[in-house]
Amino acid sequence: MAIQSYGDIRTLLYCAFCGGATGTRDHCPSRIFLDKPYPDDLPVVPACQDCNNSFSIDEEYLACLIACVLAGTTNPDNIERQSIKKSLQHSEALRERLEQARTENDGQVIYVPETARVNNVITKLAQGHALYELHESRPTQPDTVCAAPLELLTQGQRDAFEFPELPAVWPEIGSRAMQRMVVGGEPDYPWISVQPGMYRYLASQESGTTIHIVIQEYLAGYVQWN
């Protein structure tokens, strides 16, 4: 069931990503990180046309990178996700770029990601979640942004990421986060599962605004504005 936001509507008059005038809306998460059929009532946030278009290339890169890492190859024939298969088939340049990031040592395949592009996408996703869930506009660069495979986290890091201590401060009245807290009943709370196995996130006001993201149960993203 979709939860409506009853926060201050003035927050939604500006682009979630740059804070400028808005003229369109953007899905958050972007559909390239999800499989068809898409879930009903996908989260959307206000965006300007420039921001709506400017992230597409990096988002395609990250989605294809994750798919190739999981498959161990850039060969489209071995990619399960149809949208990613098509992207690799239609963009030889993208496939070549991912192939250059791939090395194999003693049978182990390793990809070296373009960190700036990955962080750009993780930040963009976090900005959308902050506005949609917490009714907090965060159009500036975060104080902390990082991304890493879940399997590379230590047990302590994994526990802290999956089960963060939630702040005593309540979210804004009317925000979706506040309503979820009061109503309860969601099995994965405080995690929000957009599509099981594909995308989930957690938004809190821990020491400011903090967003946790997991893509395909592989990549963990962490973003914080103090």
Secondary structure, DSSP 4 states (H G I P E B T S, - for coil): ------S-GGGGGB-TTT-SB--EEEESS-GGGS-SSPPTT--EEEE-HHHHHHTHHHHHHHHHHHHHHHHTS--GGG---HHHHHHHHH-HHHHHHHHHTEEEETTEEEE---HHHHHHHHHHHHHHHHHHHH-----SPPSEEEEEEGGGS-HHHHHHHHSPPPPSSPPPTTSHHHHHHHH---TTTTSEEEETTTEEEEEE-TTSEEEEEEETTTEEEEEEE-
